[in-house]
């Protein structure tokens, strides 16, 4: 029986696609430094979410790791916007998506800790 992915995974996958599109437009001299790092962080977010989905015992650790990844992304998006590689509107979109993912991960963590204290 195939179950649908959790909503958090769907949002992360969509945001990963958006991130890949934005980082491809960074200046060539900084694409490797910032772009690759941001792409890898979002891929790590996908990995942590998938691990949390399938390993109930590791779920709290994976969701905490996901939260750290999201915080790193927030910082990098602010730095990128300060260099004017993205617009203020794009930064707002990224911040909203990261906050939404963070809230979902927090709720999932809270529910998970009730089941496996």
Phi, psi and omega in degrees: 000122181268123177260155180285152181293153178296150182304326180298322180293320178299315180294318179296318179298318178295317180292327175299315178300316178297317179299314180300321178294319181290314185292335177294338181265001179295155176304142184304324182292343182238000182299321181288313184296301184273312185300309182295321180297317180293320177298315181293324177296318179291326174294323176296324177299318177298315182298315179297321181292317179295317178298319179295326181294320188259350181233094185299326181287327179272353186308310181301317179295319180294320180289327174293320177296321177299318179299319178296318178300317180298321179294320176298319178298317179303314181297314181296320178297321178295319178296319180296318179292324178298331177272002177063036174271344172225161180277167176299322179296319177293322176297318179298317178299313180299316181297319179295317179295316179296321177295318179298315179297318179298318178296318180294318179295320179297318179294320179295319179297315180299315179295321180293321181291334175291324181283322184230076182293000000 
